[in-house]
């Protein structure tokens, strides 16, 4: 079994003007400046199976394509090293220069990072919707998931989402409450981020957290099947595996007609799975910051992207020069230096988070808001509903671009 890793990158910092959560710019007035800065190339033909990360600061191709334990500039990967086959690893990175803020009751005005109102403004997400359910699939148990979620929602004035009021459910991979897997610090941080991002994009959505026994793809796949059976409109998958020759055998887990599937594209610069599955909307990464009366967005160079080594290009995927499946469909903020506020006890409290982990739950929640549970082909038929990030066509790192409302989802 190939190795997996969660795609969370955390960067704790304070005083970042680009990331402060004060104020909201109405979605109708979005003035988005896009550029290709931060991207290795605007052409998707530069990304190919097994590509190295030559040119990416802090990365080398030792061991795995584009992989090293050096981490992101200014941060360190908490898990470190290269995962062994069959084992799980995260891409958690923490800025060692600034301590997290432990107080769960921190006033919103003092919480660094993009707030729910910022994300709703930047991507044109309406703040109202009732009845839809979003499922989150992650590995291992987060024993404080509900209390961390409560801290985030209370800080930003979002309605309570608890087991008691029926908004929040936590299940093991077999669909049962209780008998949860072993706790894991890194995946707990991932879970906290995922729950917060669903809350940010769709404050009135119900949330189901399905915890896989481990980070093995068989366990995660079983958890996806369970999540799809809960009645969720969308299922978010913030993890990725290095591609392997029989990965298409896992596609059945992500093929649930009537349930939208999203997956993080990864954070190490090369195509990954399940992002390469034709049944998921793969979410790449951007840098997002305020610009005058709107937002500036550019490609985040560490985004997993490129041409799948094994999955054929779907007929609906247009604009890419890949002969196989191009592993990014759409994009959302991922750069931890322009990242989102999240509360994770295991990370020390309030931190600013990035990685393509941010985008998978955001886009899953957007599907729930749209009232549609379409396959990714739907987005390709509506390119006008996305803001292209850099250049004038489909981009390998950011795909069709970032949402400008819900028309493309």
Helices and strands as residue ranges (DSSP letters): E 4-6, E 9-11, G 27-29, E 32-35, G 44-46, E 76-77, E 88-90, E 93-94, G 108-110, H 116-123, E 133-139, H 145-155, E 168-172, H 185-201, E 206-212, H 217-228, E 234-237, E 239-242, G 247-254, E 260-264, E 272-273, E 281-291, E 294-299, E 307-312, E 324-326, E 330-333, G 336-338, E 340-344, G 345-347, E 349-354, H 357-370, H 377-380, G 383-385, E 386-387, E 402-403
